């Protein structure tokens, strides 16, 4: 798939919490054939902070399912946010994401019931956003064709971890 001809879905993700109120997580991007679905639990917000007059989620864990609309492909997605740079596993330098350098690592994990566990690929994309003082780890796990993962990774080059801050800089 050619990036220049692809229009990606931009999905602003805000999380509402009775303690912290409404806070911005990020603007997520997906290829047209993929959907973001609720994961096994609601996002857990541990802390927020204000930067550039905007409330950002500073520490959280969020779980989602990425589902392909035309193929029977599902991926588990875990997004971990922390108020410091994430620990970067060894991997290839990859990026930038919203002008931030990122690292992509791949490993194999065991998934399934104890009597039938199978090796399952897992990709982790890690980066730090100094504008909002947040570290991100975006992790996907599942058995899908490599081309599907590459489509998602291409879309994530256009992900925005601080869209409001970027707009403030240009105005």
C-alpha positions as CSV (number, residue, x, y, z in Angstrom):
1,X,0.0,0.0,0.0
2,X,1.4,3.4,-1.0
3,X,1.4,6.0,1.8
4,X,1.0,8.9,-0.5
5,X,-2.4,7.6,-1.8
6,X,-3.7,6.3,1.5
7,X,-6.1,8.3,3.7
8,X,-5.9,7.1,7.3
9,X,-8.6,7.3,9.9
10,X,-7.8,9.7,12.6
11,X,-9.4,8.7,15.9
12,X,-9.1,11.2,18.8
13,X,-9.0,9.2,22.0
14,X,-10.3,10.9,25.1
15,X,-10.9,9.1,28.3
16,X,-13.4,10.1,31.0
17,X,-12.7,9.2,34.6
18,X,-14.8,10.2,37.6
19,X,-11.7,11.2,39.5
20,X,-9.7,13.0,36.8
21,X,-12.5,14.0,34.4
22,X,-12.1,14.1,30.6
23,X,-8.5,13.9,29.5
24,X,-6.7,13.5,26.2
25,X,-4.8,10.3,25.4
26,X,-3.8,10.8,21.8
27,X,-5.0,11.0,18.2
28,X,-4.7,7.4,16.9
29,X,-4.4,6.6,13.1
30,X,-5.5,3.5,11.4
31,X,-5.7,2.2,7.8
32,X,-9.2,2.4,6.3
33,X,-9.9,-1.4,6.7
34,X,-9.2,-1.5,10.4
35,X,-11.4,-0.7,13.4
36,X,-10.6,0.2,17.0
37,X,-12.8,-1.7,19.4
38,X,-13.0,-1.7,23.2
39,X,-10.7,-4.1,24.8
40,X,-11.3,-6.4,27.8
41,X,-11.3,-3.5,30.3
42,X,-11.9,0.2,30.5
43,X,-8.7,2.3,30.3
44,X,-7.1,2.9,33.7
45,X,-6.0,6.4,34.3
46,X,-3.4,6.8,37.1
47,X,-2.5,10.5,36.7
48,X,-3.1,13.5,34.5
49,X,-1.2,16.8,34.1
50,X,-1.7,20.1,32.4
51,X,0.7,21.2,29.6
52,X,0.1,24.1,27.2
53,X,-3.3,24.7,28.8
54,X,-4.5,21.2,28.0
55,X,-5.1,18.2,30.3
56,X,-3.2,15.2,29.2
57,X,-3.3,11.6,30.5
58,X,0.2,11.3,32.2
59,X,0.0,7.7,33.3
60,X,-2.5,5.1,32.1
61,X,-3.0,1.7,30.6
62,X,-5.6,1.2,27.9
63,X,-6.6,-2.1,26.1
64,X,-8.2,-2.3,22.7
65,X,-8.9,-4.8,19.9
66,X,-7.8,-4.0,16.4
67,X,-10.2,-5.7,14.0
68,X,-9.9,-5.9,10.2
69,X,-13.2,-5.3,8.4
70,X,-12.6,-7.6,5.5
71,X,-10.4,-10.3,6.9
72,X,-10.7,-12.4,10.1
73,X,-7.8,-10.7,11.7
74,X,-7.8,-9.5,15.3
75,X,-4.9,-8.0,17.3
76,X,-4.8,-7.2,21.0
77,X,-3.5,-3.7,21.6
78,X,-2.1,-2.3,24.9
79,X,-1.2,1.3,25.2
80,X,0.9,2.2,28.3
81,X,1.5,5.9,29.1
82,X,3.9,7.1,31.8
83,X,5.2,10.6,32.8
84,X,8.8,9.7,31.9
85,X,10.7,8.2,28.9
86,X,9.7,4.5,28.5
87,X,12.2,1.7,28.8
88,X,13.2,1.0,25.2
89,X,13.7,-2.7,24.4
90,X,16.4,-3.4,21.8
91,X,14.9,-2.9,18.4
92,X,15.2,-1.0,15.2
93,X,15.1,2.8,15.3
94,X,11.7,3.6,13.8
95,X,10.0,6.9,13.3
96,X,9.5,9.6,13.7
97,X,6.1,9.7,15.4
98,X,4.9,13.3,15.7
99,X,8.5,14.4,15.2
100,X,9.7,12.1,18.0
101,X,12.2,9.2,17.5
102,X,10.7,5.8,18.2
103,X,12.0,2.2,18.6
104,X,10.2,-0.8,17.3
105,X,10.9,-4.2,18.9
106,X,9.5,-7.6,18.1
107,X,9.4,-10.7,20.3
108,X,7.4,-13.9,20.7
109,X,5.0,-14.5,23.6
110,X,3.0,-17.6,24.5
111,X,-0.8,-17.2,24.2
112,X,-3.7,-19.5,24.7
113,X,-5.0,-22.0,27.3
114,X,-2.3,-23.8,29.3
115,X,-2.8,-27.1,27.5
116,X,-2.5,-25.5,24.1
117,X,-0.2,-22.4,24.2
118,X,1.1,-21.2,21.0
119,X,3.9,-18.8,20.1
120,X,2.4,-15.4,19.1
121,X,4.3,-12.4,17.7
122,X,4.3,-9.2,19.6
123,X,5.4,-5.8,18.4
124,X,6.1,-2.8,20.7
125,X,6.5,0.7,19.5
126,X,8.1,3.1,22.1
127,X,8.6,6.8,22.1
128,X,8.8,9.9,24.3
129,X,6.9,13.2,23.8
130,X,8.8,16.1,25.5
131,X,6.0,18.6,24.7
132,X,3.6,16.7,26.9
133,X,6.2,15.0,29.1
134,X,4.8,11.5,28.4
135,X,6.4,8.2,27.4
136,X,4.4,5.8,25.3
137,X,4.5,2.1,24.6
138,X,2.1,0.8,22.0
139,X,2.0,-3.0,21.9
140,X,0.1,-5.3,19.5
141,X,-0.1,-9.0,19.9
142,X,-1.6,-11.5,17.5
143,X,-1.2,-13.9,14.5
144,X,-1.8,-11.9,11.4
145,X,0.1,-11.7,8.1
146,X,3.2,-9.5,8.1
147,X,1.6,-7.2,5.5
148,X,-1.2,-6.4,7.9
149,X,1.3,-5.3,10.6
150,X,3.2,-3.2,8.1
151,X,0.0,-1.4,7.1
152,X,-0.7,-0.6,10.8
153,X,2.9,0.6,11.3
154,X,2.7,2.8,8.3
155,X,-0.5,4.4,9.6
156,X,1.1,4.9,13.1
157,X,3.8,7.2,11.5
158,X,0.9,9.8,11.4
159,X,-0.2,9.3,15.0
160,X,-0.3,12.5,17.1
161,X,0.5,12.4,20.7
162,X,0.0,16.1,21.2
163,X,-2.2,17.6,18.4
164,X,-3.4,20.5,20.5
165,X,0.2,21.5,21.4
166,X,1.2,21.3,17.7
167,X,-1.7,23.6,16.8
168,X,-0.7,26.0,19.5
169,X,2.9,26.2,18.2
170,X,1.7,27.1,14.7
171,X,-0.9,29.7,15.7
